[in-house]
């Protein structure tokens, strides 16, 4: 355990107080819970942290823009007078969202339908070396749209495997990222996919790009028949300057 803690150190960030010993704080207003939490952690130091909080909209907007470079999706907004409500969305998540044009290089079947339906579209962007990198998927289509996409994509399935840059390996010798890699979120899910000819471009909305791929599932916006697949590169993405985590969670001596 000591070796693991040194190799992969962990921190914990507190943002709300639900209980203090045997005392239940959940019915108290958030402003009171937060004030008590700040008092309890006033002398805490790394690896224990307290999330920043403010009632100043201008400061919140500054955090929203500045700390995206540290990998944060956005900011949370809570009612100061609200009690804690378990299993309810009693807060607002204000997330970043940007548009990106991607090559649609493949798809996965929808597993919850008795007839053929499209589950998700596999997205790619060309890197500086001209390799098509798998950057994520877009999905969450209504069922009617999933059925419609079967016919829409059919012409692009013909001879799609021929010379397709994604040969099925997770990463080839040239360092091209492929679809199908397992992660702690996939946990053994069927990630098999079907190739498409590299002729379709889709505009998608995404929240955050991390390590060259979308952190979360992108949302389909429209087909871009006016754009060539070769023009779907990383160069179109807005680069967010990195912001050190220590600016958010300072290390106290």
RASUL-V271363 format. One record per pair of residues at least 6 apart in sequence whose ideal C-beta (glycine too) atoms are under 8 Angstrom apart, sorted by the first residue. I is the first residue (numbers start at 1). J is the second residue. D is the distance in whole Angstrom. If there is no record, write none. Layout:
# RASUL-V271363
i: {I I}
j: {J J}
d: {D D}
This chain:
# RASUL-V271363
i: {9 10 11 11 11 11 11 12 12 12 13 13 13 13 14 14 14 14 14 14 15 15 15 15 16 16 16 16 16 17 17 17 17 17 17 18 18 18 18 18 19 19 20 20 25 25 25 25 26 26 26 27 27 28 29 29 29 29 30 30 30 30 30 30 30 31 31 33 34 37 38 41 41 44 44 45 45 45 46 46 46 49 52 52 54 54 55 60 60 63 64 64 64 64 66 67 67 67 68 68 68 68 68 69 69 69 69 70 70 70 70 70 70 71 71 72 73 73 73 73 73 73 74 74 74 74 74 75 76 76 76 76 77 77 77 78 78 78 79 79 82 84 95 96 96 97 97 97 98 98 98 98 98 99 99 99 99 99 100 100 100 100 100 100 100 100 101 101 101 101 101 101 101 101 101 102 102 102 102 102 102 102 102 102 102 103 103 103 103 103 103 103 103 103 103 104 104 104 104 104 104 104 104 105 105 105 105 105 105 105 105 105 105 105 106 106 106 106 106 106 106 106 106 107 107 107 107 107 107 107 107 107 107 108 108 108 108 108 108 108 108 108 109 109 109 109 109 110 110 110 110 111 111 113 113 113 115 116 116 117 117 117 117 117 118 118 118 118 118 119 119 120 120 120 120 121 121 121 121 121 121 122 122 122 122 123 123 123 123 123 123 123 123 123 124 124 124 124 124 124 124 125 125 125 125 125 125 126 126 126 126 126 126 127 127 127 127 128 128 129 131 131 131 131 132 132 132 132 133 133 133 133 133 134 134 134 134 134 135 135 135 135 135 136 136 136 136 136 136 137 137 137 138 138 138 138 138 138 139 139 140 140 141 141 153 153 156 156 156 156 157 157 157 157 158 159 160 160 160 160 161 164 164 165 165 166 166 166 166 167 168 168 169 170 170 170 170 171 171 172 177 177 179 179 180 180 180 181 182 182 198 199 200 200 201 201 201 201 201 201 201 202 202 202 202 202 203 203 203 203 204 204 204 204 205 205 205 206 206 206 206 207 207 207 208 208 208 209 209 212}
j: {47 47 46 47 48 49 249 47 48 49 49 50 51 249 37 41 48 49 50 51 50 51 53 76 30 33 34 37 84 25 33 34 36 37 40 24 25 26 33 84 25 26 36 40 32 33 36 84 83 84 86 83 84 83 80 81 82 83 78 79 80 81 82 83 84 80 81 84 53 50 50 48 50 50 252 251 252 253 249 251 252 249 63 248 60 63 80 75 77 75 74 75 94 96 243 243 247 248 74 96 208 240 243 240 241 242 243 242 243 244 245 247 248 208 210 248 93 95 96 207 208 215 93 94 95 96 207 94 91 92 93 94 91 92 94 90 91 92 90 91 90 90 207 207 208 205 206 207 205 206 207 237 238 203 204 205 206 221 125 203 204 205 206 218 236 237 201 202 203 204 224 227 231 232 236 123 124 125 135 201 202 203 204 218 232 123 124 125 126 132 198 200 201 229 232 121 122 123 124 196 200 201 202 122 123 124 132 134 164 165 166 195 196 198 121 122 160 166 179 193 194 195 196 118 119 120 121 122 149 153 193 194 196 118 119 120 122 137 191 192 193 194 116 117 118 119 194 117 118 119 146 119 190 143 146 147 147 147 150 143 146 147 149 150 141 146 149 150 153 139 146 137 138 139 217 137 138 139 149 202 220 134 137 179 193 134 135 136 137 138 202 204 214 218 132 133 134 135 166 198 232 132 133 135 232 233 234 132 133 230 232 233 234 133 212 233 234 233 234 174 165 174 175 176 165 166 176 198 176 177 212 213 234 166 177 178 179 213 177 209 212 213 214 206 213 214 216 217 218 179 217 218 202 204 217 218 219 220 217 220 217 219 149 220 196 200 196 197 199 200 194 195 196 197 197 197 194 195 196 197 195 195 198 176 198 176 178 179 195 178 178 180 178 177 178 180 181 177 178 178 212 213 191 193 191 192 193 191 188 191 229 229 223 229 223 224 225 227 228 229 232 220 221 222 223 224 221 222 223 224 218 219 220 221 218 219 221 214 216 218 219 214 215 216 214 215 216 215 237 234}
d: {7 7 6 4 7 6 7 6 6 7 4 7 5 7 6 6 7 7 6 7 8 4 8 8 7 6 7 7 7 5 4 7 5 4 7 8 6 6 8 6 6 8 7 7 8 5 7 8 6 4 8 5 8 7 6 5 7 7 5 6 6 7 5 8 8 4 7 7 6 7 6 7 5 7 8 7 4 8 7 5 7 4 7 6 6 8 7 6 8 6 6 5 7 8 6 5 8 6 8 6 7 5 8 5 5 4 4 7 4 7 5 8 6 7 6 8 8 5 6 6 6 8 6 5 4 6 8 5 5 7 6 8 6 4 6 8 5 8 7 8 6 8 5 5 6 5 7 6 7 6 8 8 6 6 7 6 8 7 8 7 6 8 6 7 7 6 6 7 5 8 5 6 7 5 6 4 6 6 7 7 6 8 6 8 5 7 4 7 8 6 6 7 6 5 5 5 7 7 8 6 4 7 5 5 7 5 6 7 7 8 6 7 6 6 8 4 8 7 7 5 6 5 5 5 7 7 5 6 8 6 7 6 6 8 4 5 7 7 7 7 5 7 7 7 7 6 7 4 6 4 5 7 7 7 7 8 7 8 5 7 4 5 8 6 7 5 4 6 7 6 7 4 6 4 8 6 5 7 8 7 7 7 6 5 6 7 5 5 6 6 7 7 8 7 4 6 6 6 8 8 7 7 6 5 6 6 5 6 7 7 6 5 7 5 8 7 6 8 7 8 7 6 7 5 5 7 7 7 6 5 6 8 8 7 5 6 5 7 8 8 7 4 6 7 5 4 8 7 6 8 6 7 7 5 6 4 6 5 6 8 7 7 7 7 6 8 4 5 6 6 7 8 6 8 7 7 8 4 5 5 5 5 8 6 8 7 5 6 7 7 7 7 6 8 5 6 5 6 6 7 7 7 7 5 5 7 7 8 7 7 5 6 7 7 7 4 8 5 7 6 6 6 7 7 6 7 4 5 8 5 4 6 6 6 6 5 6 5 7 4 8 8 7 5 7 5 7 7 6 8}
